[in-house]
Amino acid sequence: MPLLKNEKGIALITALMFTLMALGIILTTMYMLTQGTKISAANKSYKTALEASYGAADLLTKDILPTIFQNHTSASSIAAVALNFPTVNMTIPNSNCFAQKNQKSTAHWNDTGLCVADSKSAVPTLLPDMTFTLKARNDDAGFKVYAKITDTRCGGDPSLGQKCTNSDSGAIEGLDTGGGVASVAAPIAVERKPAYYRLEIQGERASNPRERSKLSVLYAY
């Protein structure tokens, strides 16, 4: 006569279920630990790239651009500025367009055909105005930096006779083309306003471009 209740193998099935549950918990814990390690490493890499971008912004706004604005106006003169920063291997690929960006408002950059449409792109690596390399600890390749001016505007109001300038020598051609409130016999000194520049900066590890950080900076001079 067959048994109606047969409990043979219950202990084995129960053990297998507990083993499966334990294995699931272990795998979930290992996955969380692995993902945490990846996120921590990615965050560390991003912070390093971010610091490189901040350092590039300081170098650009406190040293490079003031040097150009104070002493250099022609394209050939601007190109020679790179020689003043040999330790960072600075290059200015298109000094002709860069000169237009320094001296004229965005609408007049291409008046002479020296700048193309991509010169206004917010992507720093696309036709950058300059590139240089910053050193890094434990990495001889360092960080490659791309920087470009994507917009130039005058802080003054030409209708009020205010002249816009980024240097001590006078108004910039193109930024303020108005004659101002001045007479031929007795010129009236008008308030000068700074020129405003939007800078796009991207710092990336030279040996691994995936480690990168991008900054947008508003700079007035």
C-alpha atoms as a printed R data frame, in Angstrom:
    type eleno elety resid chain resno      x       y       z
1   ATOM     1    CA   MET     A     1  0.000   0.000   0.000
2   ATOM     2    CA   PRO     A     2  1.608   3.352  -1.019
3   ATOM     3    CA   LEU     A     3  2.179   6.015   1.627
4   ATOM     4    CA   LEU     A     4  0.019   9.149   1.328
5   ATOM     5    CA   LYS     A     5  2.650  11.314   3.008
6   ATOM     6    CA   ASN     A     6  6.284  11.001   1.963
7   ATOM     7    CA   GLU     A     7  8.745  13.464   3.546
8   ATOM     8    CA   LYS     A     8 11.841  11.916   2.070
9   ATOM     9    CA   GLY     A     9 14.225  14.646   0.675
10  ATOM    10    CA   ILE     A    10 12.643  17.549   2.596
11  ATOM    11    CA   ALA     A    11 15.804  18.127   4.552
12  ATOM    12    CA   LEU     A    12 17.841  18.224   1.320
13  ATOM    13    CA   ILE     A    13 15.433  20.670  -0.342
14  ATOM    14    CA   THR     A    14 15.434  22.899   2.747
15  ATOM    15    CA   ALA     A    15 19.235  22.900   2.823
16  ATOM    16    CA   LEU     A    16 19.405  23.782  -0.859
17  ATOM    17    CA   MET     A    17 16.949  26.659  -0.374
18  ATOM    18    CA   PHE     A    18 18.988  28.080   2.499
19  ATOM    19    CA   THR     A    19 22.153  27.643   0.453
20  ATOM    20    CA   LEU     A    20 20.571  29.497  -2.469
21  ATOM    21    CA   MET     A    21 19.433  32.327  -0.198
22  ATOM    22    CA   ALA     A    22 22.865  32.594   1.392
23  ATOM    23    CA   LEU     A    23 24.484  32.594  -2.044
24  ATOM    24    CA   GLY     A    24 22.143  35.371  -3.177
25  ATOM    25    CA   ILE     A    25 22.998  37.483  -0.126
26  ATOM    26    CA   ILE     A    26 26.724  36.927  -0.679
27  ATOM    27    CA   LEU     A    27 26.499  37.841  -4.372
28  ATOM    28    CA   THR     A    28 24.461  40.977  -3.581
29  ATOM    29    CA   THR     A    29 26.987  42.032  -0.944
30  ATOM    30    CA   MET     A    30 29.902  41.456  -3.338
31  ATOM    31    CA   TYR     A    31 28.118  43.445  -6.081
32  ATOM    32    CA   MET     A    32 27.503  46.373  -3.730
33  ATOM    33    CA   LEU     A    33 31.126  46.344  -2.588
34  ATOM    34    CA   THR     A    34 32.383  46.200  -6.176
35  ATOM    35    CA   GLN     A    35 30.117  49.025  -7.306
36  ATOM    36    CA   GLY     A    36 31.106  51.095  -4.281
37  ATOM    37    CA   THR     A    37 34.775  50.638  -5.159
38  ATOM    38    CA   LYS     A    38 34.127  51.644  -8.790
39  ATOM    39    CA   ILE     A    39 32.156  54.726  -7.761
40  ATOM    40    CA   SER     A    40 34.831  55.730  -5.262
41  ATOM    41    CA   ALA     A    41 37.576  55.341  -7.895
42  ATOM    42    CA   ALA     A    42 35.553  57.280 -10.476
43  ATOM    43    CA   ASN     A    43 34.890  60.061  -7.980
44  ATOM    44    CA   LYS     A    44 38.590  60.252  -7.124
45  ATOM    45    CA   SER     A    45 39.517  60.419 -10.815
46  ATOM    46    CA   TYR     A    46 36.926  63.135 -11.437
47  ATOM    47    CA   LYS     A    47 38.152  65.217  -8.502
48  ATOM    48    CA   THR     A    48 41.718  64.971  -9.792
49  ATOM    49    CA   ALA     A    49 40.626  66.082 -13.270
50  ATOM    50    CA   LEU     A    50 38.518  68.855 -11.702
51  ATOM    51    CA   GLU     A    51 41.517  70.165  -9.778
52  ATOM    52    CA   ALA     A    52 43.499  70.173 -13.029
53  ATOM    53    CA   SER     A    53 40.744  72.219 -14.702
54  ATOM    54    CA   TYR     A    54 40.680  74.686 -11.809
55  ATOM    55    CA   GLY     A    55 44.462  75.015 -12.000
56  ATOM    56    CA   ALA     A    56 44.191  75.641 -15.734
57  ATOM    57    CA   ALA     A    57 41.547  78.328 -15.122
58  ATOM    58    CA   ASP     A    58 43.846  80.091 -12.647
59  ATOM    59    CA   LEU     A    59 46.804  79.941 -15.026
60  ATOM    60    CA   LEU     A    60 44.695  81.195 -17.914
61  ATOM    61    CA   THR     A    61 42.957  84.077 -16.126
62  ATOM    62    CA   LYS     A    62 45.806  85.248 -13.899
63  ATOM    63    CA   ASP     A    63 48.831  84.821 -16.161
64  ATOM    64    CA   ILE     A    64 48.197  83.969 -19.801
65  ATOM    65    CA   LEU     A    65 45.306  86.281 -20.717
66  ATOM    66    CA   PRO     A    66 46.618  89.313 -18.785
67  ATOM    67    CA   THR     A    67 49.971  88.868 -20.546
68  ATOM    68    CA   ILE     A    68 48.234  88.840 -23.930
69  ATOM    69    CA   PHE     A    69 45.876  91.746 -23.175
70  ATOM    70    CA   GLN     A    70 48.583  94.016 -21.798
71  ATOM    71    CA   ASN     A    71 51.338  93.493 -24.319
72  ATOM    72    CA   HIS     A    72 50.122  91.706 -27.444
73  ATOM    73    CA   THR     A    73 47.577  92.601 -30.123
74  ATOM    74    CA   SER     A    74 48.763  91.148 -33.444
75  ATOM    75    CA   ALA     A    75 48.381  87.470 -34.321
76  ATOM    76    CA   SER     A    76 52.137  86.929 -34.621
77  ATOM    77    CA   SER     A    77 52.717  88.579 -31.259
78  ATOM    78    CA   ILE     A    78 50.037  86.433 -29.633
79  ATOM    79    CA   ALA     A    79 51.536  83.273 -31.117
80  ATOM    80    CA   ALA     A    80 54.872  84.189 -29.552
81  ATOM    81    CA   VAL     A    81 53.280  84.286 -26.093
82  ATOM    82    CA   ALA     A    82 53.452  80.490 -26.032
83  ATOM    83    CA   LEU     A    83 57.228  80.820 -25.744
84  ATOM    84    CA   ASN     A    84 56.724  82.535 -22.379
85  ATOM    85    CA   PHE     A    85 55.217  79.364 -20.911
86  ATOM    86    CA   PRO     A    86 57.605  76.555 -21.941
87  ATOM    87    CA   THR     A    87 57.037  74.506 -18.789
88  ATOM    88    CA   VAL     A    88 53.428  73.768 -19.777
89  ATOM    89    CA   ASN     A    89 54.075  73.190 -23.502
90  ATOM    90    CA   MET     A    90 51.511  75.796 -24.476
91  ATOM    91    CA   THR     A    91 50.354  76.082 -28.074
92  ATOM    92    CA   ILE     A    92 48.007  78.555 -29.796
93  ATOM    93    CA   PRO     A    93 46.802  76.732 -32.947
94  ATOM    94    CA   ASN     A    94 45.070  79.701 -34.596
95  ATOM    95    CA   SER     A    95 46.437  82.995 -33.306
96  ATOM    96    CA   ASN     A    96 44.644  84.908 -36.082
97  ATOM    97    CA   CYS     A    97 41.208  83.880 -34.831
98  ATOM    98    CA   PHE     A    98 42.306  84.220 -31.204
99  ATOM    99    CA   ALA     A    99 43.261  87.842 -31.876
100 ATOM   100    CA   GLN     A   100 39.757  88.499 -33.241
101 ATOM   101    CA   LYS     A   101 38.227  86.975 -30.116
102 ATOM   102    CA   ASN     A   102 40.345  89.197 -27.899
103 ATOM   103    CA   GLN     A   103 39.610  92.438 -29.679
104 ATOM   104    CA   LYS     A   104 36.103  92.152 -31.133
105 ATOM   105    CA   SER     A   105 32.628  91.193 -30.011
106 ATOM   106    CA   THR     A   106 31.384  87.765 -31.014
107 ATOM   107    CA   ALA     A   107 29.288  89.099 -33.894
108 ATOM   108    CA   HIS     A   108 32.437  90.550 -35.520
109 ATOM   109    CA   TRP     A   109 34.808  87.610 -35.055
110 ATOM   110    CA   ASN     A   110 34.535  86.468 -38.624
111 ATOM   111    CA   ASP     A   111 34.478  89.880 -40.310
112 ATOM   112    CA   THR     A   112 37.853  89.112 -41.850
113 ATOM   113    CA   GLY     A   113 37.173  85.387 -42.416
114 ATOM   114    CA   LEU     A   114 39.721  84.277 -39.804
115 ATOM   115    CA   CYS     A   115 37.262  82.399 -37.556
116 ATOM   116    CA   VAL     A   116 34.880  79.601 -38.550
117 ATOM   117    CA   ALA     A   117 31.551  78.611 -37.018
118 ATOM   118    CA   ASP     A   118 33.112  75.936 -34.785
119 ATOM   119    CA   SER     A   119 35.189  78.656 -33.119
120 ATOM   120    CA   LYS     A   120 32.040  79.507 -31.120
121 ATOM   121    CA   SER     A   121 31.339  75.909 -30.139
122 ATOM   122    CA   ALA     A   122 31.124  75.228 -26.401
123 ATOM   123    CA   VAL     A   123 33.204  72.068 -26.863
124 ATOM   124    CA   PRO     A   124 36.751  72.980 -25.712
125 ATOM   125    CA   THR     A   125 38.398  70.196 -27.709
126 ATOM   126    CA   LEU     A   126 36.841  71.429 -30.966
127 ATOM   127    CA   LEU     A   127 39.190  74.063 -32.466
128 ATOM   128    CA   PRO     A   128 40.629  75.156 -29.101
129 ATOM   129    CA   ASP     A   129 42.257  78.568 -28.841
130 ATOM   130    CA   MET     A   130 45.098  77.102 -26.814
131 ATOM   131    CA   THR     A   131 46.316  73.866 -25.305
132 ATOM   132    CA   PHE     A   132 48.824  73.183 -22.564
133 ATOM   133    CA   THR     A   133 49.874  70.417 -20.209
134 ATOM   134    CA   LEU     A   134 49.876  70.429 -16.424
135 ATOM   135    CA   LYS     A   135 52.099  68.078 -14.468
136 ATOM   136    CA   ALA     A   136 50.626  65.437 -12.160
137 ATOM   137    CA   ARG     A   137 52.020  63.321  -9.353
138 ATOM   138    CA   ASN     A   138 52.773  59.700 -10.240
139 ATOM   139    CA   ASP     A   139 51.928  60.385 -13.892
140 ATOM   140    CA   ASP     A   140 54.588  61.724 -16.215
141 ATOM   141    CA   ALA     A   141 52.021  62.393 -18.961
142 ATOM   142    CA   GLY     A   142 50.082  64.828 -16.734
143 ATOM   143    CA   PHE     A   143 46.847  66.519 -17.777
144 ATOM   144    CA   LYS     A   144 46.102  67.955 -21.210
145 ATOM   145    CA   VAL     A   145 44.099  71.175 -21.083
146 ATOM   146    CA   TYR     A   146 41.963  72.635 -23.863
147 ATOM   147    CA   ALA     A   147 40.719  76.218 -23.584
148 ATOM   148    CA   LYS     A   148 38.779  78.540 -25.866
149 ATOM   149    CA   ILE     A   149 36.841  81.802 -25.825
150 ATOM   150    CA   THR     A   150 33.269  81.166 -26.979
151 ATOM   151    CA   ASP     A   151 31.774  84.634 -26.457
152 ATOM   152    CA   THR     A   152 33.105  88.198 -26.145
153 ATOM   153    CA   ARG     A   153 30.909  91.071 -24.987
154 ATOM   154    CA   CYS     A   154 31.266  94.675 -23.913
155 ATOM   155    CA   GLY     A   155 30.147  95.696 -20.458
156 ATOM   156    CA   GLY     A   156 29.585  99.295 -21.524
157 ATOM   157    CA   ASP     A   157 26.700 100.917 -23.342
158 ATOM   158    CA   PRO     A   158 27.865 102.492 -26.629
159 ATOM   159    CA   SER     A   159 24.765 104.712 -26.663
160 ATOM   160    CA   LEU     A   160 26.084 106.382 -23.515
161 ATOM   161    CA   GLY     A   161 29.535 106.815 -24.943
162 ATOM   162    CA   GLN     A   162 31.041 104.153 -22.721
163 ATOM   163    CA   LYS     A   163 34.055 102.457 -24.240
164 ATOM   164    CA   CYS     A   164 34.833  98.820 -23.687
165 ATOM   165    CA   THR     A   165 38.466  97.851 -23.158
166 ATOM   166    CA   ASN     A   166 40.523  94.884 -22.076
167 ATOM   167    CA   SER     A   167 43.803  96.776 -21.902
168 ATOM   168    CA   ASP     A   168 45.270 100.024 -20.676
169 ATOM   169    CA   SER     A   169 45.885 101.365 -24.158
170 ATOM   170    CA   GLY     A   170 42.304 102.265 -25.155
171 ATOM   171    CA   ALA     A   171 39.049 100.966 -26.509
172 ATOM   172    CA   ILE     A   172 38.879  97.731 -28.441
173 ATOM   173    CA   GLU     A   173 37.870  97.998 -32.054
174 ATOM   174    CA   GLY     A   174 34.616  96.208 -32.688
175 ATOM   175    CA   LEU     A   175 33.503  95.998 -29.071
176 ATOM   176    CA   ASP     A   176 32.405  99.626 -29.062
177 ATOM   177    CA   THR     A   177 32.247 101.265 -32.457
178 ATOM   178    CA   GLY     A   178 30.176 104.244 -31.305
179 ATOM   179    CA   GLY     A   179 31.743 107.680 -31.306
180 ATOM   180    CA   GLY     A   180 30.522 108.429 -27.796
181 ATOM   181    CA   VAL     A   181 29.601 111.781 -26.336
182 ATOM   182    CA   ALA     A   182 32.687 113.676 -27.373
183 ATOM   183    CA   SER     A   183 33.342 116.732 -29.464
184 ATOM   184    CA   VAL     A   184 36.262 117.274 -31.798
185 ATOM   185    CA   ALA     A   185 37.414 120.397 -29.975
186 ATOM   186    CA   ALA     A   186 37.048 119.107 -26.432
187 ATOM   187    CA   PRO     A   187 36.882 115.309 -26.083
188 ATOM   188    CA   ILE     A   188 35.008 114.137 -23.027
189 ATOM   189    CA   ALA     A   189 36.539 111.291 -21.060
190 ATOM   190    CA   VAL     A   190 33.935 108.575 -20.684
191 ATOM   191    CA   GLU     A   191 33.781 105.681 -18.308
192 ATOM   192    CA   ARG     A   192 35.460 102.561 -19.573
193 ATOM   193    CA   LYS     A   193 33.842  99.194 -19.012
194 ATOM   194    CA   PRO     A   194 35.598  95.826 -19.084
195 ATOM   195    CA   ALA     A   195 35.249  93.258 -21.816
196 ATOM   196    CA   TYR     A   196 33.545  90.025 -20.786
197 ATOM   197    CA   TYR     A   197 34.692  86.642 -22.018
198 ATOM   198    CA   ARG     A   198 33.081  83.244 -21.718
199 ATOM   199    CA   LEU     A   199 35.800  80.624 -21.422
200 ATOM   200    CA   GLU     A   200 35.343  76.886 -21.885
201 ATOM   201    CA   ILE     A   201 38.075  74.800 -20.252
202 ATOM   202    CA   GLN     A   202 38.524  71.032 -20.238
203 ATOM   203    CA   GLY     A   203 41.223  69.173 -18.364
204 ATOM   204    CA   GLU     A   204 41.774  65.493 -19.084
205 ATOM   205    CA   ARG     A   205 44.407  62.957 -18.142
206 ATOM   206    CA   ALA     A   206 46.743  62.626 -21.119
207 ATOM   207    CA   SER     A   207 47.084  58.855 -20.655
208 ATOM   208    CA   ASN     A   208 43.332  58.330 -20.193
209 ATOM   209    CA   PRO     A   209 41.078  61.022 -21.741
210 ATOM   210    CA   ARG     A   210 38.025  59.452 -20.062
211 ATOM   211    CA   GLU     A   211 39.210  61.105 -16.851
212 ATOM   212    CA   ARG     A   212 38.142  64.655 -17.628
213 ATOM   213    CA   SER     A   213 36.357  67.680 -16.259
214 ATOM   214    CA   LYS     A   214 34.901  70.730 -17.999
215 ATOM   215    CA   LEU     A   215 34.460  74.263 -16.652
216 ATOM   216    CA   SER     A   216 32.637  77.330 -17.960
217 ATOM   217    CA   VAL     A   217 34.190  80.579 -16.721
218 ATOM   218    CA   LEU     A   218 33.023  84.181 -17.005
219 ATOM   219    CA   TYR     A   219 36.077  86.428 -17.150
220 ATOM   220    CA   ALA     A   220 36.168  90.223 -17.154
221 ATOM   221    CA   TYR     A   221 39.217  92.315 -17.949
